[in-house]
Amino acid sequence: MTIADAKKLLAQGHSAAALDILTDLDHAGQSTAELQYLIGTILHRENRFAEAVDRFKRALQLDPRFTDAAISLSIIYNDTGHYEEGRQVFEQAEKAAFQKQSGSPSPSIVMSREISQKHLDLGNLYRKLQRFDEAANEFLKASRVDPDNFDARILLAKTHGQR
């Protein structure tokens, strides 16, 4: 079995089977940044945050410019209340993305809409708590991750108005 086989299973909604393949590959010494990222993504979806953080960090150790892993790690930090760590990792991801754009870009394996939606959800929670600075920051992140997310832009404008 290969990473490609695990990706096919993930696309078909078979996360457990994909995780088994990826874990076997990892234990067999075939670990890559992408493999660690995929495991982290599955664990994150299962709300196994500590394990997901570990996998995303491993991915970044293997490839410090792996933007998707950095963004995912930033989201988990924000979701778990570690806002400063989340901000630092996100800023590192932005720098890495800029550097990738000036070099040879590689295709993203994460769906930017999913990440953008998580930032949008977090921003909406902050708005409900009337924490407008944090909400605006999350809406800005959502629109940066997915420039086609017009809801994020609208909510950012509304939040600026509420501030």
C-alpha positions in Angstrom: 0.0 0.0 0.0 1.1 3.6 -0.7 0.2 7.1 0.2 -1.8 7.3 -3.0 -3.9 4.4 -1.8 -4.6 6.2 1.5 -5.5 9.4 -0.3 -8.0 7.4 -2.5 -9.6 5.9 0.7 -9.8 9.4 2.3 -11.5 10.8 -0.8 -14.0 8.0 -0.5 -14.6 8.7 3.2 -12.8 5.8 4.6 -10.6 7.6 7.2 -10.0 4.6 9.4 -8.6 2.4 6.6 -6.5 5.4 5.3 -5.1 5.9 8.8 -4.2 2.2 9.0 -2.2 2.4 5.8 -0.5 5.6 6.7 0.4 4.3 10.2 1.8 1.1 8.6 3.9 3.2 6.2 5.1 5.4 9.1 6.1 2.3 11.2 7.9 0.8 8.2 10.2 3.9 8.1 8.6 5.4 5.0 7.6 8.6 6.7 7.4 11.9 4.8 6.1 15.3 5.6 3.0 14.6 3.5 2.4 11.3 5.3 2.6 13.0 8.7 0.3 15.7 7.5 -2.3 13.3 6.3 -2.2 11.4 9.6 -2.6 14.7 11.4 -5.5 15.8 9.3 -7.4 12.5 10.1 -6.6 12.9 13.8 -7.8 16.5 13.7 -11.1 15.5 12.1 -11.5 13.0 14.9 -10.9 15.8 17.5 -7.7 14.0 18.7 -5.9 17.4 18.9 -2.8 16.5 20.9 -2.0 13.7 18.5 -2.7 15.9 15.5 -0.4 18.6 16.8 2.3 16.0 17.2 1.9 14.9 13.6 1.8 18.4 12.1 4.9 19.3 14.1 6.6 16.2 12.6 5.6 17.2 9.1 7.1 20.6 9.7 10.3 19.0 11.1 10.6 17.0 7.8 9.7 20.0 5.7 9.7 23.4 7.4 8.1 25.0 4.3 5.1 22.7 4.3 2.4 25.4 4.4 -0.6 23.1 4.8 0.8 21.5 8.0 1.6 24.9 9.5 -1.8 26.3 8.7 -3.5 23.2 10.2 -1.3 23.5 13.3 -2.3 27.1 13.6 -5.9 26.2 13.5 -5.6 23.6 16.2 -3.8 26.1 18.4 -6.5 28.7 17.9 -9.3 26.1 18.5 -7.7 25.0 21.8 -7.1 28.6 23.1 -3.4 28.8 22.3 -3.8 32.0 20.3 -0.2 33.3 20.5 1.2 29.9 19.3 -1.4 29.9 16.6 -0.5 33.4 15.4 3.2 32.6 15.3 2.7 29.4 13.3 0.3 31.2 10.9 2.8 33.9 10.3 5.4 31.3 9.6 3.0 29.6 7.2 2.4 33.0 5.4 6.1 33.5 5.0 6.6 30.0 3.7 3.7 30.4 1.2 5.3 33.7 0.0 8.6 32.0 -0.5 7.0 29.1 -2.3 5.3 31.6 -4.7 8.6 33.1 -5.6 10.1 29.6 -6.1 8.4 26.7 -7.8 5.0 26.2 -6.4 3.8 22.8 -5.4 0.1 21.8 -5.5 -1.7 22.1 -2.2 -3.1 18.8 -0.8 -5.4 20.5 1.7 -8.7 22.0 0.7 -8.4 25.6 1.4 -12.1 25.9 1.8 -12.1 23.6 4.8 -9.4 25.6 6.6 -11.1 28.8 5.6 -14.4 27.5 7.0 -12.7 26.7 10.4 -11.4 30.2 10.6 -14.8 31.6 9.7 -16.5 29.4 12.4 -14.0 30.6 15.0 -14.5 34.2 13.9 -18.3 33.8 14.3 -17.8 32.5 17.9 -15.6 35.5 18.7 -18.3 37.8 17.3 -20.9 36.2 19.5 -18.7 36.9 22.5 -18.2 40.5 21.2 -14.4 39.9 20.9 -14.2 41.9 17.7 -10.5 42.1 17.4 -10.1 38.3 17.5 -13.1 37.9 15.2 -11.6 40.2 12.6 -8.3 38.4 12.8 -10.0 35.0 12.1 -12.1 36.5 9.2 -8.9 37.9 7.7 -7.2 34.5 8.0 -10.2 32.9 6.3 -10.1 35.2 3.4 -6.3 34.8 3.0 -6.6 31.0 3.0 -9.4 31.1 0.5 -9.7 34.3 -1.4 -13.0 33.2 -2.9 -14.6 33.1 0.6 -16.8 36.1 0.2 -18.6 35.4 3.5 -15.3 36.0 5.3 -14.8 39.3 3.6 -18.4 40.4 4.4 -18.1 39.4 8.0 -14.7 41.1 8.3 -16.3 44.3 7.1 -19.2 43.9 9.5 -16.9 43.2 12.4 -14.8 46.3 11.6 -18.0 48.3 11.7 -18.9 46.8 15.1 -15.5 47.6 16.5 
